[in-house]
Amino acid sequence: MGIGRTFAVAVLVATSLAYCFYSLRLHLVFAEYDGLHLAGQVVRYSSLGTLLQQPPSKDSSHSRSHSSDGKPKSPKSLHEEIQEYKGSRTPYTRHIVAVGDLHGDLPNARRVLRFSDVIDDFDNWSGNVDFFVQTGDIIDRGPDTIALFTWMDKLRGQAQAEGSTVLSHLGNHEWMNMIGDWRYVYPSELKTFGTVAHRQRMLSTGRIGRSWAANYTTTSRLPLHPSLGPPNTPYPPPASPHRLHWEKEKDGFEMDFDLWMFHNHRHPESKNPLSHAAISFVHGGLSPTYKDLTPFPTKINELSTSLMRKLQHREQPPPHPPNPYPGLPTSVTEPERQIYGSDGPLWYRGWALQDEETVCKQVDDVLARTGTRRMVMGHTPDFTNIVSRCNGKIIIIDTGISHAYGGVLSALSIHYTVHPIGDDADQRWVERELISALYPDKRTLIVDEEREIVGNFQVADGSH
């Protein structure tokens, strides 16, 4: 019996050692692979976008405890942890509303901004949103150019007085009018200016033109959390090398640093979980082949500012039609010319027109280089609904709001929250993005993503 018992113990010890060695090998293999997880492999969602419980890690507060009868308790959901939070940190919220092409239709613009809660019943700033974004093409196809731009400037001032922001963009139609291409100017709109010469002056050095130069950009980057800086904080930051690379020692593997950061910032153990927590807004689209994406949006907006100055301060050419197409001034540089090209941010339609497989293969690289999670654009209308592609990485918000098209009235609503959970010393938070398409009679959910992040996200004024 003694020999048999000794043999059994030896077999048990050998088996345990083998299992430990195998487990350690698996841990090392998966740890190496873990660093390259894509965002979609990190967070899993139900069909309604609700966060599904992740397997607990050894350091996670979701690790199972045991009840008095020795049975493991189910881990708390993030919602339960939010409800139970008793610390001193303050939740952070940000509400953004974005609207696409308005094309000379003030009545429909008022309807959209009213049901999206941007304005009150008297067409004044409601104070219920933090950012209102308009993606260009306010002009043309309708009679209300002067009224719309005047109203946008009024809302901009009212928003600023309440600590909110209006972000305005120039569309291809604003640029067409600066160039002298008036093909889509309605006679009823021209009458509101009085004469051709008066309209030229107002769009160049006059009231509307000065507002374009001071308040409108071609594109913008809107951080979701203030720890990333104010709107249009450039990515990558000026202090960082423009195109960093991250190199893995084994096998000489190399990946573009921005792309690596984009794929890993949503990882539970990311050292910079908010690195790409921002959204880009542009009229046409940010093409994957466009050369001046970075630093974003600084480079594009610098080029558009210099091009606008050349257009507004030249002797205004007789408009086309009936006169010949005037084109760009001879002093325009090639990068300035590309701003207005078919591949540039004013005219690009690839995200709207190419097939799903193609755009979803291309979009991550553009998001990585621009320091964003999603891109929102107008320009290419769908007259029935706001279009979301690649799980909300691409959102197209032109639905033909103007009566010239007869499309549906719509707005995009983005609610972003960061809520503290757990012990304050652990700096744990729940980050959530809730994105919906708003219509006069309904609301359609586009994105509902929730995840836990860890870090000290305090901003300069001491808030979170």
C-alpha beads as a LAMMPS data file, in Angstrom:
LAMMPS data file: protein, C-alpha beads

464 atoms
463 bonds

1 atom types
1 bond types

-500.0 500.0 xlo xhi
-500.0 500.0 ylo yhi
-500.0 500.0 zlo zhi

Masses

1 110.0

Atoms # bond

1 1 1 0.000 0.000 0.000
2 1 1 2.846 2.419 0.830
3 1 1 4.466 1.935 -2.566
4 1 1 1.130 2.398 -4.355
5 1 1 0.340 5.568 -2.423
6 1 1 3.809 7.004 -3.147
7 1 1 3.400 6.246 -6.861
8 1 1 -0.029 7.959 -6.956
9 1 1 1.362 11.090 -5.298
10 1 1 4.260 11.195 -7.784
11 1 1 1.866 10.934 -10.737
12 1 1 -0.301 13.720 -9.280
13 1 1 2.718 16.026 -8.798
14 1 1 3.987 15.358 -12.336
15 1 1 0.557 16.052 -13.807
16 1 1 0.261 19.318 -11.879
17 1 1 3.674 20.492 -13.058
18 1 1 2.799 19.696 -16.663
19 1 1 -0.485 21.583 -16.387
20 1 1 1.262 24.631 -14.871
21 1 1 3.838 24.646 -17.659
22 1 1 1.117 24.392 -20.306
23 1 1 -0.939 27.166 -18.663
24 1 1 2.103 29.413 -18.476
25 1 1 2.828 28.803 -22.155
26 1 1 -0.752 29.649 -23.074
27 1 1 -0.621 32.798 -20.935
28 1 1 2.504 33.995 -22.730
29 1 1 1.070 33.260 -26.142
30 1 1 -2.189 35.085 -25.470
31 1 1 -0.435 37.974 -23.747
32 1 1 1.610 38.552 -26.912
33 1 1 -1.477 38.323 -29.094
34 1 1 -3.492 40.506 -26.726
35 1 1 -1.546 43.636 -27.610
36 1 1 -2.836 43.533 -31.192
37 1 1 -6.524 43.047 -30.427
38 1 1 -8.810 45.162 -32.541
39 1 1 -11.541 47.274 -30.973
40 1 1 -14.210 44.898 -32.193
41 1 1 -12.496 42.018 -30.378
42 1 1 -12.301 43.921 -27.137
43 1 1 -15.904 44.955 -26.573
44 1 1 -18.843 42.780 -27.507
45 1 1 -22.359 44.109 -27.894
46 1 1 -25.838 42.701 -28.117
47 1 1 -28.121 43.570 -31.046
48 1 1 -29.263 46.637 -29.106
49 1 1 -25.736 47.728 -28.337
50 1 1 -25.812 46.760 -24.664
51 1 1 -22.489 45.741 -23.225
52 1 1 -22.154 42.017 -22.631
53 1 1 -20.203 40.925 -19.585
54 1 1 -16.533 40.273 -20.302
55 1 1 -14.604 37.382 -18.770
56 1 1 -13.034 38.661 -15.544
57 1 1 -9.282 39.234 -15.531
58 1 1 -7.049 38.698 -12.551
59 1 1 -6.930 42.433 -11.825
60 1 1 -10.568 43.192 -12.615
61 1 1 -13.022 44.306 -9.981
62 1 1 -15.516 42.089 -11.804
63 1 1 -13.757 38.992 -10.452
64 1 1 -16.264 36.781 -8.701
65 1 1 -16.663 36.924 -4.950
66 1 1 -18.344 34.196 -2.926
67 1 1 -21.570 34.231 -0.957
68 1 1 -21.935 32.882 2.568
69 1 1 -22.746 29.434 1.202
70 1 1 -19.481 29.346 -0.743
71 1 1 -21.045 29.701 -4.186
72 1 1 -19.539 32.327 -6.528
73 1 1 -21.577 35.503 -7.003
74 1 1 -22.252 36.836 -10.474
75 1 1 -20.112 39.893 -11.284
76 1 1 -21.857 43.249 -11.105
77 1 1 -22.896 44.868 -14.319
78 1 1 -21.528 48.288 -15.204
79 1 1 -25.009 49.710 -14.741
80 1 1 -25.116 48.318 -11.191
81 1 1 -21.711 49.808 -10.444
82 1 1 -22.869 53.221 -11.683
83 1 1 -25.908 53.050 -9.433
84 1 1 -23.823 52.047 -6.424
85 1 1 -21.062 54.658 -6.856
86 1 1 -20.550 56.731 -3.661
87 1 1 -17.297 58.578 -4.385
88 1 1 -16.508 62.256 -4.958
89 1 1 -15.725 62.243 -8.690
90 1 1 -18.187 63.990 -11.015
91 1 1 -19.814 62.352 -14.055
92 1 1 -19.142 64.078 -17.371
93 1 1 -21.690 64.489 -20.171
94 1 1 -21.561 66.019 -23.635
95 1 1 -24.498 66.387 -26.042
96 1 1 -23.851 67.059 -29.738
97 1 1 -26.393 67.638 -32.496
98 1 1 -25.313 67.665 -36.157
99 1 1 -27.355 68.666 -39.209
100 1 1 -26.550 68.269 -42.886
101 1 1 -27.266 70.302 -46.038
102 1 1 -29.943 73.023 -45.640
103 1 1 -29.836 74.550 -49.152
104 1 1 -31.695 77.807 -48.754
105 1 1 -34.660 76.529 -46.729
106 1 1 -35.092 78.450 -43.471
107 1 1 -38.504 76.999 -42.496
108 1 1 -37.294 73.400 -42.697
109 1 1 -34.064 74.299 -40.902
110 1 1 -36.128 75.735 -38.043
111 1 1 -38.225 72.559 -37.864
112 1 1 -35.134 70.378 -37.633
113 1 1 -33.400 72.457 -34.979
114 1 1 -36.610 72.617 -32.968
115 1 1 -37.330 68.874 -32.786
116 1 1 -33.645 68.181 -32.111
117 1 1 -33.826 70.626 -29.159
118 1 1 -31.163 73.013 -30.471
119 1 1 -33.579 75.956 -30.424
120 1 1 -36.651 76.916 -28.405
121 1 1 -40.102 77.843 -29.679
122 1 1 -38.858 81.348 -30.456
123 1 1 -35.951 80.147 -32.671
124 1 1 -33.348 81.062 -30.031
125 1 1 -30.610 78.854 -28.579
126 1 1 -32.255 76.395 -26.187
127 1 1 -29.275 75.766 -23.928
128 1 1 -29.950 72.021 -24.120
129 1 1 -26.996 70.978 -26.291
130 1 1 -23.270 71.524 -25.853
131 1 1 -22.362 71.547 -29.549
132 1 1 -24.387 72.199 -32.661
133 1 1 -22.593 71.166 -35.874
134 1 1 -23.668 72.052 -39.407
135 1 1 -21.741 70.357 -42.219
136 1 1 -22.122 72.938 -44.989
137 1 1 -24.216 73.683 -48.084
138 1 1 -26.453 76.284 -46.467
139 1 1 -26.436 78.258 -49.717
140 1 1 -28.103 77.604 -53.138
141 1 1 -31.298 75.862 -54.302
142 1 1 -33.549 78.113 -52.194
143 1 1 -34.289 81.766 -51.376
144 1 1 -33.081 81.952 -47.751
145 1 1 -29.306 82.390 -48.005
146 1 1 -29.156 85.749 -46.181
147 1 1 -31.686 84.708 -43.536
148 1 1 -29.961 81.381 -42.821
149 1 1 -26.443 82.774 -42.439
150 1 1 -27.734 85.643 -40.310
151 1 1 -29.581 83.181 -38.075
152 1 1 -26.534 80.918 -37.741
153 1 1 -24.454 83.877 -36.573
154 1 1 -27.151 84.762 -34.047
155 1 1 -27.214 81.206 -32.681
156 1 1 -23.408 81.181 -32.534
157 1 1 -23.419 84.242 -30.280
158 1 1 -26.230 82.914 -28.083
159 1 1 -24.483 79.557 -27.684
160 1 1 -21.185 81.169 -26.765
161 1 1 -22.902 83.274 -24.108
162 1 1 -24.093 80.043 -22.452
163 1 1 -20.786 78.195 -22.741
164 1 1 -21.832 76.138 -25.762
165 1 1 -20.431 76.045 -29.298
166 1 1 -21.680 76.188 -32.876
167 1 1 -19.302 74.509 -35.328
168 1 1 -19.952 75.613 -38.925
169 1 1 -18.489 74.157 -42.096
170 1 1 -18.180 75.254 -45.693
171 1 1 -19.664 72.907 -48.258
172 1 1 -18.853 72.617 -51.935
173 1 1 -21.704 75.042 -52.711
174 1 1 -20.243 77.802 -50.544
175 1 1 -16.946 77.311 -52.384
176 1 1 -18.686 77.255 -55.779
177 1 1 -20.171 80.658 -55.042
178 1 1 -16.789 82.030 -53.934
179 1 1 -15.262 80.819 -57.191
180 1 1 -18.076 82.376 -59.240
181 1 1 -19.908 79.170 -60.150
182 1 1 -23.542 80.213 -59.653
183 1 1 -25.277 77.360 -61.461
184 1 1 -27.540 76.592 -58.490
185 1 1 -28.440 80.153 -57.500
186 1 1 -32.223 80.460 -57.702
187 1 1 -33.625 83.696 -59.178
188 1 1 -35.708 84.122 -56.001
189 1 1 -32.513 84.022 -53.930
190 1 1 -30.727 86.532 -56.159
191 1 1 -33.611 88.966 -55.651
192 1 1 -32.976 88.982 -51.889
193 1 1 -29.524 90.493 -52.582
194 1 1 -30.827 93.053 -55.044
195 1 1 -28.084 92.853 -57.670
196 1 1 -25.322 90.523 -58.827
197 1 1 -22.699 93.008 -57.668
198 1 1 -24.242 93.283 -54.205
199 1 1 -24.310 89.494 -53.871
200 1 1 -20.660 89.263 -54.927
201 1 1 -19.648 91.839 -52.331
202 1 1 -21.625 90.189 -49.533
203 1 1 -20.082 86.748 -50.232
204 1 1 -16.530 88.098 -50.526
205 1 1 -15.687 91.052 -48.272
206 1 1 -19.214 91.694 -46.991
207 1 1 -21.098 90.378 -43.985
208 1 1 -21.515 86.737 -45.100
209 1 1 -18.001 86.472 -46.503
210 1 1 -16.479 87.864 -43.307
211 1 1 -18.441 85.329 -41.266
212 1 1 -17.174 82.506 -43.491
213 1 1 -13.596 83.648 -42.946
214 1 1 -14.001 84.041 -39.179
215 1 1 -16.398 81.257 -38.164
216 1 1 -16.427 78.505 -40.799
217 1 1 -13.907 75.735 -41.438
218 1 1 -13.689 73.016 -44.073
219 1 1 -13.408 70.251 -41.490
220 1 1 -13.262 69.853 -37.738
221 1 1 -12.224 67.407 -35.051
222 1 1 -14.484 67.405 -31.994
223 1 1 -13.037 65.620 -28.934
224 1 1 -15.679 63.832 -26.899
225 1 1 -13.869 64.463 -23.612
226 1 1 -12.290 67.811 -22.624
227 1 1 -9.084 66.124 -21.487
228 1 1 -8.269 65.888 -25.216
229 1 1 -8.527 69.643 -25.618
230 1 1 -11.013 72.014 -27.261
231 1 1 -12.532 71.529 -30.736
232 1 1 -9.954 71.313 -33.524
233 1 1 -7.091 70.334 -31.232
234 1 1 -4.758 68.776 -33.824
235 1 1 -3.905 65.098 -34.069
236 1 1 -1.201 64.097 -33.666
237 1 1 -0.313 66.787 -31.100
238 1 1 2.358 69.253 -32.270
239 1 1 4.863 67.887 -29.764
240 1 1 4.607 64.389 -31.248
241 1 1 6.421 63.155 -34.356
242 1 1 4.104 63.386 -37.343
243 1 1 4.237 59.732 -38.374
244 1 1 5.512 57.652 -35.503
245 1 1 6.048 53.930 -35.841
246 1 1 5.793 51.230 -33.261
247 1 1 8.117 48.301 -33.798
248 1 1 7.784 44.915 -32.218
249 1 1 11.121 43.263 -31.598
250 1 1 10.157 39.739 -32.568
251 1 1 10.214 38.999 -36.298
252 1 1 10.873 42.661 -37.098
253 1 1 7.111 43.326 -37.194
254 1 1 6.243 46.988 -37.772
255 1 1 2.915 48.791 -37.698
256 1 1 2.053 52.425 -38.208
257 1 1 1.828 53.989 -34.749
258 1 1 -1.448 55.826 -35.365
259 1 1 -3.111 52.648 -36.624
260 1 1 -1.772 50.677 -33.666
261 1 1 -3.143 53.299 -31.265
262 1 1 -6.540 53.288 -32.986
263 1 1 -6.848 49.522 -32.720
264 1 1 -5.694 49.422 -29.102
265 1 1 -7.142 52.503 -27.417
266 1 1 -10.338 50.613 -26.612
267 1 1 -8.417 47.759 -25.042
268 1 1 -9.139 47.338 -21.307
269 1 1 -5.449 47.785 -20.460
270 1 1 -4.780 50.687 -22.845
271 1 1 -2.540 53.386 -21.393
272 1 1 -4.414 56.022 -23.419
273 1 1 -8.058 54.877 -23.705
274 1 1 -9.288 58.276 -24.953
275 1 1 -6.607 58.831 -27.614
276 1 1 -9.165 58.596 -30.459
277 1 1 -12.284 59.641 -28.539
278 1 1 -13.212 62.302 -31.086
279 1 1 -15.405 62.715 -34.169
280 1 1 -14.530 64.355 -37.482
281 1 1 -17.037 66.515 -39.334
282 1 1 -16.685 67.484 -42.981
283 1 1 -18.969 68.230 -45.894
284 1 1 -17.879 65.714 -48.523
285 1 1 -15.529 63.178 -46.962
286 1 1 -11.960 62.508 -45.857
287 1 1 -10.616 60.365 -48.662
288 1 1 -8.086 57.609 -47.847
289 1 1 -5.930 58.891 -50.721
290 1 1 -6.051 62.586 -49.797
291 1 1 -2.488 63.728 -49.035
292 1 1 -3.056 66.467 -46.439
293 1 1 -5.056 64.668 -43.762
294 1 1 -2.535 65.277 -40.990
295 1 1 -2.071 67.000 -38.723
296 1 1 -5.856 66.891 -38.569
297 1 1 -7.781 69.154 -38.972
298 1 1 -5.062 71.820 -38.945
299 1 1 -3.561 71.149 -42.374
300 1 1 -6.859 71.117 -44.271
301 1 1 -8.140 74.246 -42.544
302 1 1 -4.898 76.153 -43.126
303 1 1 -5.103 75.378 -46.843
304 1 1 -8.775 76.330 -47.041
305 1 1 -8.111 79.607 -45.197
306 1 1 -5.405 80.607 -47.673
307 1 1 -7.549 79.571 -50.653
308 1 1 -10.544 81.514 -49.332
309 1 1 -8.416 84.637 -48.909
310 1 1 -7.314 84.446 -52.551
311 1 1 -10.892 83.983 -53.769
312 1 1 -12.510 86.658 -51.627
313 1 1 -9.939 89.381 -52.179
314 1 1 -9.474 89.086 -55.943
315 1 1 -11.472 91.153 -58.399
316 1 1 -14.717 89.212 -58.559
317 1 1 -15.223 87.590 -61.981
318 1 1 -18.598 87.763 -63.744
319 1 1 -20.541 84.724 -62.499
320 1 1 -21.111 81.547 -64.462
321 1 1 -23.648 81.219 -66.061
322 1 1 -24.090 83.060 -68.374
323 1 1 -20.409 83.930 -68.399
324 1 1 -17.568 81.395 -68.835
325 1 1 -16.569 79.318 -65.826
326 1 1 -13.963 81.427 -63.968
327 1 1 -12.044 78.644 -62.243
328 1 1 -9.459 79.079 -59.498
329 1 1 -6.982 81.990 -59.520
330 1 1 -3.594 81.374 -61.117
331 1 1 -1.910 82.019 -57.742
332 1 1 -3.485 78.910 -56.203
333 1 1 -0.988 76.250 -55.081
334 1 1 -1.387 72.560 -55.868
335 1 1 -2.378 71.624 -52.272
336 1 1 -4.981 74.421 -52.349
337 1 1 -6.258 73.106 -55.668
338 1 1 -6.597 69.601 -54.220
339 1 1 -8.874 70.936 -51.476
340 1 1 -11.427 71.524 -54.234
341 1 1 -10.625 68.353 -56.196
342 1 1 -12.810 65.273 -56.524
343 1 1 -10.657 63.523 -53.913
344 1 1 -10.717 66.507 -51.567
345 1 1 -12.856 67.010 -48.454
346 1 1 -15.491 69.102 -50.260
347 1 1 -16.388 66.725 -53.092
348 1 1 -15.354 63.172 -52.095
349 1 1 -18.255 60.682 -52.214
350 1 1 -16.468 57.361 -51.783
351 1 1 -17.728 56.686 -48.256
352 1 1 -21.292 57.014 -49.509
353 1 1 -21.091 55.298 -52.905
354 1 1 -18.554 52.466 -52.622
355 1 1 -19.576 48.996 -51.461
356 1 1 -19.560 48.086 -47.772
357 1 1 -16.586 45.749 -47.938
358 1 1 -14.396 48.372 -49.595
359 1 1 -15.224 51.260 -47.276
360 1 1 -14.935 49.146 -44.130
361 1 1 -11.446 48.049 -45.191
362 1 1 -10.372 51.645 -45.755
363 1 1 -12.017 53.539 -42.924
364 1 1 -9.795 52.466 -40.024
365 1 1 -6.686 53.976 -41.568
366 1 1 -8.372 57.373 -41.999
367 1 1 -9.773 57.295 -38.463
368 1 1 -6.360 56.336 -37.112
369 1 1 -4.585 59.183 -38.897
370 1 1 -7.175 61.793 -37.869
371 1 1 -7.351 60.784 -34.204
372 1 1 -11.061 59.966 -34.369
373 1 1 -13.491 57.087 -33.881
374 1 1 -16.078 58.182 -36.421
375 1 1 -16.509 60.543 -39.341
376 1 1 -19.733 62.462 -40.014
377 1 1 -20.439 64.079 -43.390
378 1 1 -23.196 65.470 -45.639
379 1 1 -23.032 66.099 -49.411
380 1 1 -24.374 62.780 -50.739
381 1 1 -28.089 62.663 -49.918
382 1 1 -30.224 59.724 -48.957
383 1 1 -33.783 61.057 -49.045
384 1 1 -35.160 58.478 -46.606
385 1 1 -32.782 58.334 -43.643
386 1 1 -29.396 59.080 -42.116
387 1 1 -26.953 56.398 -43.286
388 1 1 -24.617 54.532 -40.939
389 1 1 -21.876 52.298 -42.323
390 1 1 -19.246 50.021 -40.752
391 1 1 -20.965 49.972 -37.335
392 1 1 -21.196 53.732 -37.080
393 1 1 -17.644 54.567 -38.143
394 1 1 -19.131 56.399 -41.155
395 1 1 -22.327 58.446 -40.727
396 1 1 -23.829 60.409 -43.645
397 1 1 -26.387 63.001 -42.532
398 1 1 -27.584 64.673 -45.759
399 1 1 -31.230 63.624 -46.145
400 1 1 -32.385 66.372 -48.527
401 1 1 -33.825 68.653 -45.836
402 1 1 -34.496 71.481 -48.290
403 1 1 -37.863 71.570 -50.050
404 1 1 -35.799 71.620 -53.271
405 1 1 -35.192 67.906 -52.681
406 1 1 -38.261 66.867 -50.733
407 1 1 -36.305 64.506 -48.485
408 1 1 -36.880 63.790 -44.808
409 1 1 -36.120 66.213 -41.994
410 1 1 -33.366 64.784 -39.794
411 1 1 -30.636 65.468 -37.259
412 1 1 -27.906 63.387 -35.658
413 1 1 -27.835 63.263 -31.842
414 1 1 -24.723 62.180 -29.922
415 1 1 -24.835 61.702 -26.153
416 1 1 -21.448 61.001 -24.576
417 1 1 -21.039 60.210 -20.885
418 1 1 -18.177 59.203 -18.608
419 1 1 -19.376 58.031 -15.185
420 1 1 -17.152 57.107 -12.217
421 1 1 -17.496 53.684 -10.629
422 1 1 -15.772 51.766 -7.822
423 1 1 -13.268 53.283 -5.406
424 1 1 -11.925 56.699 -6.365
425 1 1 -8.357 55.510 -5.863
426 1 1 -8.805 52.992 -8.709
427 1 1 -9.854 55.700 -11.235
428 1 1 -12.396 53.430 -12.927
429 1 1 -15.034 54.917 -15.245
430 1 1 -17.796 53.794 -17.599
431 1 1 -17.641 55.495 -20.997
432 1 1 -20.751 55.429 -23.188
433 1 1 -21.568 56.722 -26.681
434 1 1 -25.244 56.846 -27.627
435 1 1 -25.833 58.017 -31.208
436 1 1 -29.300 58.362 -32.720
437 1 1 -30.894 59.624 -35.908
438 1 1 -33.718 62.035 -35.112
439 1 1 -36.765 62.545 -37.312
440 1 1 -39.988 64.501 -36.707
441 1 1 -41.857 61.406 -35.547
442 1 1 -39.199 58.925 -34.453
443 1 1 -35.703 58.273 -33.182
444 1 1 -33.502 55.493 -34.617
445 1 1 -30.590 54.080 -32.635
446 1 1 -27.319 53.982 -34.577
447 1 1 -24.675 53.297 -31.918
448 1 1 -24.860 52.311 -28.256
449 1 1 -21.378 51.445 -26.983
450 1 1 -20.352 51.150 -23.360
451 1 1 -17.058 50.095 -21.804
452 1 1 -14.954 50.455 -18.695
453 1 1 -11.882 52.679 -18.844
454 1 1 -9.210 53.434 -16.259
455 1 1 -7.295 56.684 -15.853
456 1 1 -7.166 60.158 -14.382
457 1 1 -9.068 62.264 -16.892
458 1 1 -8.942 65.532 -14.993
459 1 1 -8.830 68.660 -17.167
460 1 1 -7.207 72.040 -16.588
461 1 1 -10.139 73.629 -14.718
462 1 1 -10.255 70.740 -12.244
463 1 1 -13.411 69.099 -13.623
464 1 1 -13.624 65.645 -15.184

Bonds

1 1 1 2
2 1 2 3
3 1 3 4
4 1 4 5
5 1 5 6
6 1 6 7
7 1 7 8
8 1 8 9
9 1 9 10
10 1 10 11
11 1 11 12
12 1 12 13
13 1 13 14
14 1 14 15
15 1 15 16
16 1 16 17
17 1 17 18
18 1 18 19
19 1 19 20
20 1 20 21
21 1 21 22
22 1 22 23
23 1 23 24
24 1 24 25
25 1 25 26
26 1 26 27
27 1 27 28
28 1 28 29
29 1 29 30
30 1 30 31
31 1 31 32
32 1 32 33
33 1 33 34
34 1 34 35
35 1 35 36
36 1 36 37
37 1 37 38
38 1 38 39
39 1 39 40
40 1 40 41
41 1 41 42
42 1 42 43
43 1 43 44
44 1 44 45
45 1 45 46
46 1 46 47
47 1 47 48
48 1 48 49
49 1 49 50
50 1 50 51
51 1 51 52
52 1 52 53
53 1 53 54
54 1 54 55
55 1 55 56
56 1 56 57
57 1 57 58
58 1 58 59
59 1 59 60
60 1 60 61
61 1 61 62
62 1 62 63
63 1 63 64
64 1 64 65
65 1 65 66
66 1 66 67
67 1 67 68
68 1 68 69
69 1 69 70
70 1 70 71
71 1 71 72
72 1 72 73
73 1 73 74
74 1 74 75
75 1 75 76
76 1 76 77
77 1 77 78
78 1 78 79
79 1 79 80
80 1 80 81
81 1 81 82
82 1 82 83
83 1 83 84
84 1 84 85
85 1 85 86
86 1 86 87
87 1 87 88
88 1 88 89
89 1 89 90
90 1 90 91
91 1 91 92
92 1 92 93
93 1 93 94
94 1 94 95
95 1 95 96
96 1 96 97
97 1 97 98
98 1 98 99
99 1 99 100
100 1 100 101
101 1 101 102
102 1 102 103
103 1 103 104
104 1 104 105
105 1 105 106
106 1 106 107
107 1 107 108
108 1 108 109
109 1 109 110
110 1 110 111
111 1 111 112
112 1 112 113
113 1 113 114
114 1 114 115
115 1 115 116
116 1 116 117
117 1 117 118
118 1 118 119
119 1 119 120
120 1 120 121
121 1 121 122
122 1 122 123
123 1 123 124
124 1 124 125
125 1 125 126
126 1 126 127
127 1 127 128
128 1 128 129
129 1 129 130
130 1 130 131
131 1 131 132
132 1 132 133
133 1 133 134
134 1 134 135
135 1 135 136
136 1 136 137
137 1 137 138
138 1 138 139
139 1 139 140
140 1 140 141
141 1 141 142
142 1 142 143
143 1 143 144
144 1 144 145
145 1 145 146
146 1 146 147
147 1 147 148
148 1 148 149
149 1 149 150
150 1 150 151
151 1 151 152
152 1 152 153
153 1 153 154
154 1 154 155
155 1 155 156
156 1 156 157
157 1 157 158
158 1 158 159
159 1 159 160
160 1 160 161
161 1 161 162
162 1 162 163
163 1 163 164
164 1 164 165
165 1 165 166
166 1 166 167
167 1 167 168
168 1 168 169
169 1 169 170
170 1 170 171
171 1 171 172
172 1 172 173
173 1 173 174
174 1 174 175
175 1 175 176
176 1 176 177
177 1 177 178
178 1 178 179
179 1 179 180
180 1 180 181
181 1 181 182
182 1 182 183
183 1 183 184
184 1 184 185
185 1 185 186
186 1 186 187
187 1 187 188
188 1 188 189
189 1 189 190
190 1 190 191
191 1 191 192
192 1 192 193
193 1 193 194
194 1 194 195
195 1 195 196
196 1 196 197
197 1 197 198
198 1 198 199
199 1 199 200
200 1 200 201
201 1 201 202
202 1 202 203
203 1 203 204
204 1 204 205
205 1 205 206
206 1 206 207
207 1 207 208
208 1 208 209
209 1 209 210
210 1 210 211
211 1 211 212
212 1 212 213
213 1 213 214
214 1 214 215
215 1 215 216
216 1 216 217
217 1 217 218
218 1 218 219
219 1 219 220
220 1 220 221
221 1 221 222
222 1 222 223
223 1 223 224
224 1 224 225
225 1 225 226
226 1 226 227
227 1 227 228
228 1 228 229
229 1 229 230
230 1 230 231
231 1 231 232
232 1 232 233
233 1 233 234
234 1 234 235
235 1 235 236
236 1 236 237
237 1 237 238
238 1 238 239
239 1 239 240
240 1 240 241
241 1 241 242
242 1 242 243
243 1 243 244
244 1 244 245
245 1 245 246
246 1 246 247
247 1 247 248
248 1 248 249
249 1 249 250
250 1 250 251
251 1 251 252
252 1 252 253
253 1 253 254
254 1 254 255
255 1 255 256
256 1 256 257
257 1 257 258
258 1 258 259
259 1 259 260
260 1 260 261
261 1 261 262
262 1 262 263
263 1 263 264
264 1 264 265
265 1 265 266
266 1 266 267
267 1 267 268
268 1 268 269
269 1 269 270
270 1 270 271
271 1 271 272
272 1 272 273
273 1 273 274
274 1 274 275
275 1 275 276
276 1 276 277
277 1 277 278
278 1 278 279
279 1 279 280
280 1 280 281
281 1 281 282
282 1 282 283
283 1 283 284
284 1 284 285
285 1 285 286
286 1 286 287
287 1 287 288
288 1 288 289
289 1 289 290
290 1 290 291
291 1 291 292
292 1 292 293
293 1 293 294
294 1 294 295
295 1 295 296
296 1 296 297
297 1 297 298
298 1 298 299
299 1 299 300
300 1 300 301
301 1 301 302
302 1 302 303
303 1 303 304
304 1 304 305
305 1 305 306
306 1 306 307
307 1 307 308
308 1 308 309
309 1 309 310
310 1 310 311
311 1 311 312
312 1 312 313
313 1 313 314
314 1 314 315
315 1 315 316
316 1 316 317
317 1 317 318
318 1 318 319
319 1 319 320
320 1 320 321
321 1 321 322
322 1 322 323
323 1 323 324
324 1 324 325
325 1 325 326
326 1 326 327
327 1 327 328
328 1 328 329
329 1 329 330
330 1 330 331
331 1 331 332
332 1 332 333
333 1 333 334
334 1 334 335
335 1 335 336
336 1 336 337
337 1 337 338
338 1 338 339
339 1 339 340
340 1 340 341
341 1 341 342
342 1 342 343
343 1 343 344
344 1 344 345
345 1 345 346
346 1 346 347
347 1 347 348
348 1 348 349
349 1 349 350
350 1 350 351
351 1 351 352
352 1 352 353
353 1 353 354
354 1 354 355
355 1 355 356
356 1 356 357
357 1 357 358
358 1 358 359
359 1 359 360
360 1 360 361
361 1 361 362
362 1 362 363
363 1 363 364
364 1 364 365
365 1 365 366
366 1 366 367
367 1 367 368
368 1 368 369
369 1 369 370
370 1 370 371
371 1 371 372
372 1 372 373
373 1 373 374
374 1 374 375
375 1 375 376
376 1 376 377
377 1 377 378
378 1 378 379
379 1 379 380
380 1 380 381
381 1 381 382
382 1 382 383
383 1 383 384
384 1 384 385
385 1 385 386
386 1 386 387
387 1 387 388
388 1 388 389
389 1 389 390
390 1 390 391
391 1 391 392
392 1 392 393
393 1 393 394
394 1 394 395
395 1 395 396
396 1 396 397
397 1 397 398
398 1 398 399
399 1 399 400
400 1 400 401
401 1 401 402
402 1 402 403
403 1 403 404
404 1 404 405
405 1 405 406
406 1 406 407
407 1 407 408
408 1 408 409
409 1 409 410
410 1 410 411
411 1 411 412
412 1 412 413
413 1 413 414
414 1 414 415
415 1 415 416
416 1 416 417
417 1 417 418
418 1 418 419
419 1 419 420
420 1 420 421
421 1 421 422
422 1 422 423
423 1 423 424
424 1 424 425
425 1 425 426
426 1 426 427
427 1 427 428
428 1 428 429
429 1 429 430
430 1 430 431
431 1 431 432
432 1 432 433
433 1 433 434
434 1 434 435
435 1 435 436
436 1 436 437
437 1 437 438
438 1 438 439
439 1 439 440
440 1 440 441
441 1 441 442
442 1 442 443
443 1 443 444
444 1 444 445
445 1 445 446
446 1 446 447
447 1 447 448
448 1 448 449
449 1 449 450
450 1 450 451
451 1 451 452
452 1 452 453
453 1 453 454
454 1 454 455
455 1 455 456
456 1 456 457
457 1 457 458
458 1 458 459
459 1 459 460
460 1 460 461
461 1 461 462
462 1 462 463
463 1 463 464
